[in-house]
Structures are given as structure tokens and as C-alpha cells.
């Protein structure tokens, strides 16, 4: 299929051989891509279980939420309430928002101590979210058990980035919790498909990363 069976190949035969080869390769790539997308979801569910088991009796020192999709901050606030309000760090926040405006817009301002919440405005992507988080932890010194929250499709890439940028001297234990997405919605399915490309692009970028 991939090479000619004939010493003298006609144009028509060559055309059909190329067509069949392209079809087989396209199917193989589609299956590989689909498998990777499914792995994202299964990976997130596995990390959710690990995090839930670990924080069953002892709450995290810090909850971190990476912004970038709907529902992450409210989900993190619910988890914070469940864990008796540990410190909360929100990275990648729009510049016009404040802690109080976020709490007010989510209608939870009376239930949370705003002094336990800090936000980062500078991060513009997942790598910068991770860098901002590590810098924040290094400035605090006393936070070691971290619960990091995002959507399920995002968790694998976040963990790859965190594990790459940590220094050997960093004594932090990260646990991850992914919000389940409804993949019957076209919008979420498109995000999942795009995430597979972003993971490969991030992996290539991190090959040249120096933790020092």
C-alpha cells in the first residue's frame, strides 16, 4: 500500500495508492488523537481520587485555581468551604477584578474570609499560571500540601508543567482535581480536541526548560 507493487506504475495506479495511504494514515492519526483525548479524562479522574483520598482527614495548606474556563473559581470556593477555608490562590485573573468583586459576583462574599484569598493578574497561559504558583509558594515557605484545581481536560498538561519547573529543593506535594466537563456539548468537545495539540506543543517547549 505504501510502496509501488509494480516496476512501471501508471499515473492512475499511483493516484489510488497515494489515496489509500492517506486514508489509512488519517484513520490511524484520528484513533491516536481520540485515544489521547480519552486518556485526559481518565487521568483526571484518577488524580481526583488520589486528591480526595489524601485530603479526606487533613485539609490542604493551599488551594490553587488556574483560571481560563467557566466555573473554576466557584468550584474552588466550594472546595475551600469543604476543607474549612484554607488559603486560596487564584492565578490569571482579569485585571479589573479584585478578591471582593469575585466573591460578590459569585454571591459568596459573606461566607468567606477575603484575607485568605490572593490573586495573580500577570499569568496569561498555563505555563505562566504554574510559574506564578511556584513563586507564590516560595514566598510563603509554610505551604507544602497543595490542591490544584482546573478542568478535567487540563490536568495532565498542568501536572507535566509543574513537575518540569519544580526544583529538586522544592518540598511541595501537589494534588490535582479536575472539574468534569460535559462532552455532549460541542464547545467542550472542541476544547478537549484542542487540548491534545496544546499538550504536544507544551511538551516540546518544556524539553528546553531549565528549572534553575
FENBELBEL-V283535 format. One record per backbone hydrogen bond with DSSP energy under -0.5 kcal/mol. NH is the residue of the N-H (numbers start at 1). CO is the residue of the C=O. If there is no record, write none. Layout:
BEGIN
nh=NH co=CO
nh=NH co=CO
END
This chain:
BEGIN
nh=9 co=7
nh=14 co=10
nh=15 co=11
nh=16 co=12
nh=17 co=13
nh=18 co=14
nh=19 co=15
nh=20 co=16
nh=21 co=17
nh=22 co=18
nh=23 co=19
nh=24 co=20
nh=25 co=21
nh=26 co=22
nh=27 co=23
nh=28 co=24
nh=29 co=25
nh=30 co=26
nh=31 co=27
nh=32 co=28
nh=33 co=29
nh=34 co=30
nh=35 co=31
nh=36 co=32
nh=37 co=33
nh=38 co=34
nh=39 co=35
nh=40 co=36
nh=41 co=37
nh=42 co=38
nh=43 co=39
nh=44 co=40
nh=45 co=41
nh=46 co=42
nh=47 co=43
nh=48 co=44
nh=49 co=45
nh=50 co=46
nh=51 co=47
nh=52 co=48
nh=53 co=49
nh=54 co=50
nh=55 co=51
nh=56 co=53
nh=61 co=145
nh=62 co=145
nh=63 co=87
nh=64 co=62
nh=64 co=147
nh=65 co=89
nh=66 co=149
nh=67 co=65
nh=67 co=91
nh=72 co=69
nh=75 co=71
nh=76 co=72
nh=77 co=73
nh=78 co=74
nh=79 co=75
nh=80 co=76
nh=81 co=77
nh=82 co=78
nh=83 co=79
nh=84 co=81
nh=85 co=80
nh=87 co=61
nh=88 co=116
nh=89 co=63
nh=90 co=118
nh=91 co=65
nh=91 co=89
nh=92 co=120
nh=93 co=120
nh=97 co=94
nh=102 co=98
nh=103 co=99
nh=104 co=100
nh=105 co=101
nh=106 co=102
nh=107 co=104
nh=108 co=103
nh=109 co=103
nh=111 co=108
nh=112 co=108
nh=114 co=112
nh=116 co=113
nh=117 co=114
nh=118 co=88
nh=120 co=90
nh=129 co=125
nh=130 co=126
nh=131 co=127
nh=132 co=128
nh=133 co=129
nh=134 co=130
nh=135 co=131
nh=136 co=132
nh=137 co=133
nh=138 co=134
nh=139 co=135
nh=140 co=136
nh=140 co=137
nh=141 co=137
nh=142 co=140
nh=144 co=142
nh=146 co=144
nh=146 co=173
nh=147 co=62
nh=148 co=146
nh=148 co=175
nh=149 co=64
nh=150 co=177
nh=152 co=179
nh=154 co=151
nh=155 co=151
nh=155 co=152
nh=158 co=154
nh=159 co=155
nh=160 co=156
nh=161 co=157
nh=162 co=158
nh=163 co=159
nh=164 co=160
nh=165 co=161
nh=166 co=162
nh=170 co=167
nh=172 co=170
nh=173 co=144
nh=174 co=172
nh=175 co=146
nh=177 co=148
nh=179 co=150
nh=183 co=181
nh=185 co=182
nh=189 co=185
nh=190 co=186
nh=191 co=187
nh=192 co=188
nh=193 co=189
nh=194 co=190
nh=195 co=191
nh=196 co=192
nh=197 co=193
nh=198 co=194
nh=199 co=195
nh=200 co=196
nh=201 co=197
nh=202 co=198
nh=203 co=199
nh=204 co=200
nh=205 co=201
nh=206 co=202
nh=207 co=203
nh=208 co=205
nh=209 co=206
nh=211 co=209
END
